[in-house]
Every structure is written in C-alpha cells, then in structure tokens.
Amino acid sequence: MAVELYLDLLSQPCRSVLIFAKKNNIPHEVRNISLMDGEQYGDHFGKISLIRKVPALRDGDFTLTESPAILLYLAQKFQTPEHWYPADLQQRARIDEYLSWQHCAIRLHGSKVFWLKLMIPEVLHVEVPKEKMEAAVEELSGSLKLLEEKFLQDRPFIAGGHISLADLVAIVEVMQPVAAGLDVFEGRPKLNAWRDRVQAAIGKELFDEVHQNILGSQERVKVMDGSKLEFSKAKILNFFM
Amino acid sequence: MELYLDLHSQPCRSVFLLAKAIGIPFEFKLVELFAGQQYSEEFGKINVMRKVPVMKDGSFVLTESVAILKYMLQKHSSSLADHWYPADLQQRARVNEYLSWQHMNLRAHGSKVFLLKALFPVIMGSEVPKEKMDAAVQDLNQSLQMLEDKFLQNKPFIVGDKISVADLVAIVEIIQPVATGLDVFEGRQKLTAWRERVKKALGEKLFAEAHEVIMKVGSLPQQMQNNSNLEMLKPKFQKLFS
C-alpha cells in the first residue's frame, strides 16, 4: 500500500523526502500542498497535521511530520540500502549529529538568505537593509564552512564512503540560497565536489526533476501575485527580519 | 566515557539525566559557559563549534545532544528498557518527530526567554524592551500549546504509556525559562501532571540534582559582573540578541 506524501517542492525538507522515496522505489502518492496559496492552513491538511507544515506522511491511520523522522521511518519500514543509515554505531552517530545540527545552522541560514534576497523584496515588496542581507550571507558562510571542515573533512560524504540521509538533508538546504541567486559553490571547490558526488549518487535526472520548481524561483517571482503571501507577511518579517 | 557539560545548558541536562537514569558510567568534565571556558584553546580541540554537550567515548568524539542520546541508547540497547527509544516503528517515529520539531520550537523559544531574562541586562547594559520580551513569551506559549495539543494529547507521555527520551528532552527545555521566574506550568494542568510523571519516572532526587545550578540562575548577573572575563564575553553573548 502506497504512503501519502504531503509536499510542496519549494520546501527543502519536502525535496529530501521525495528524492528518498523515488530513489528507493518506495510506493508513494504525492499530495500537493501549495504553501504560496496557504493550503497548509486548510481544514483538510489540518486533519493530517496540527503543526501545519510540510512534509507530512500518512501511512494508513498513521500520520507523521518532520523530515528527519519521515526519512528514518521510510528507511526502516522499507528496508532501504544500509548506507542511508548504517547499522555501525559511529557512522550512524555522525548522521544523527548532522541531522541535529543542521536545524539551527544550514537550514536556518539558507532559508534566511532565500527569503531576504528574493521573496521579501520581490514578492512582499519590503526593502531589506543592506547590513541585514550581509549578515545573513555571513552566517550562511559560517555554516557552509562547518559543513566542509567539520562534517565532511576529507571524506567523500558526511558519514564516510557512501551517501547517507545526512548528505540528502544537506544538499536540499544548500540549494535554497542558490535558487535565490547566491552561488554558494563558487570559490568552494570542496563543496562543489561533494555536490557533484551527491548528485551522481542520487542520479542527476532525479535531482534536477525535484529541484526544477525551486530553481525557477527568480523567474516566478516576476509574475507572482504578491498578495498571495499577505496573510503570512507579519510572521515572515518577524521571523527573518 | 567523558561528558563535557555545564548543567546550565538544557541539552547537557538531558544527556546527564539519561546517562544517570540508565546507569552509564561517565566522567563529568565541567565546561563553565558563563566563565567563557568554551572559548579556551583546550576546549576548541574537543569541539571546534565550542558548544556543549560533547561526548568522548574512547577516541570517538560526538556533539549534539540528540545524537549523543541516541548513541548511548543504541550502544546499550540490549540492557535497556525498550520504552526509552522504542523499537516499534511508529513509536520510534513519534520520538524522532519530537526530537526534530523541538530544535526550532520549544528549545528556541524557551532559550530566548531565558536569555532575555537572565542575560540581556548584564550583557547589553539595559532592560529588555517590552515588545521583545512579550514576543518571546508569546512564541514560548505557542510551543507549549503544541506540546500539549499535538505531542501529548491525552497520553501520559509523548509516545504513550511510558517515558521516552522525548519527554526527557522536552522537560529540560521547559525548566530553562521556569528558572528565570516564569512559571509556565501555572494554568496548565495537563503540562503540570506530565511534569510530575516525568519527575517520578526519572527519580525526584536525580531530577533535582540535574537542575540544581539552573535554579540558582538568579545570582548569575552578579556572578558575571564579578568575572574578569566579562568584557571578553560581552561581544560573543551580544550575538545571541542580534
């Protein structure tokens, strides 16, 4: 029986979940939840998740949110290849360490750059002070440096020789500021090389397919109806500014 | 096993509590955060990110409390009661869901209220602006509501009938703002009842031991004023309020 995945591919954690499901041939049905249209606040989605965030999974009566939890659930249930979440205690710990750290680091900083550089000025039509933008880019640089120097070091992937859930969760977050026009790979050969390895391990076709929407952001905002996000404006500005 | 800890820190408390509750022997290595010991050259070699907790098991060094907790649980799984980190797929998913959600919600919001109340005046040299404080308390209230409405619902503990590592991680974060005098349990019977169950499952004595230093945090501003390192620490702590 197929699991239902409630997703919006503009969201980084939705991308890691979809890539994982497709790569591992996990039977699934995608239910699109358009964040820009506020569908996460609808009655229907409220029954899936009180938290009203994507991604969400429904497996029969069981519903689940939070991408790290969803990824671990799918890995365990569908007995995916071991390298995604190895049984070896120390390798597994390295993955858990990354999955924990990234919430308040790359995920936060990458999201912030995406919103401050693109969405807030272009869709909400609010000016972002130069110092705020520079500070956000600096924070992101700090996180990327830690990704390279602490989490990768001289290993091909975060946990060692093979791609794992950590690399998957990392790559989708790194792509978010890229979608806003900040080429984070420029001047970072180590990160660049890791990105190429991750893309190859996932499959470039699958990677590109899942990232198509987000990478079209700069074009989309030109024609996007700014009033769509009015309902979230205060919350967004409060959080990122 | 060595655990680098400062019990002022919530994630240090969850690691301390679990290790003691399940009987894992460890050497307590104190890293005094408010004296700036995390910025020492020595500690920089342990953890380049200069944060606690850190676990050192032989030559294996691990950061991030959630990772440390899972490592301890899985390493000792054969001698542990299942309820701490259930093997059942759905129950384990519930634990993982909470451990993920809490970073940017209860942990972030409880920490912010704590930092504003306990540190803002001594670091920034002025009182906390009212709107800043009110906004932080409002966020914390929303997180506590979500804990009650989505994670606990009508269950005794987050996963079900028994305590798990999720409840442990939750309770230490809630005590942080409580220690500054904000009684978040007032008017929240469900939360209060859950707190009592968690304390009982851990042992009242152990719970009190873990929370002894944070409950004395009222004297922290004075301690810091007397600290010769304060001028060095100020810019580092100011970043927390930007």
Interface residues (C-beta under 8 A of the other chain):
Chain A: L50 I51 F62 L64 T65 E66 S67 P68 A69 I70 L72 Y73 Q76 K77 L89 Q90 R92 A93 D96 E97 L99 S100 W101 H103 C104 L108 A135 L146 E149 K150 N238
Chain B: V48 M49 F60 L62 T63 E64 S65 V66 A67 K70 Y71 Q74 K75 L89 Q90 R92 A93 R94 N96 E97 L99 S100 W101 H103 M104 A108 A135 M146 D149 K150 S242
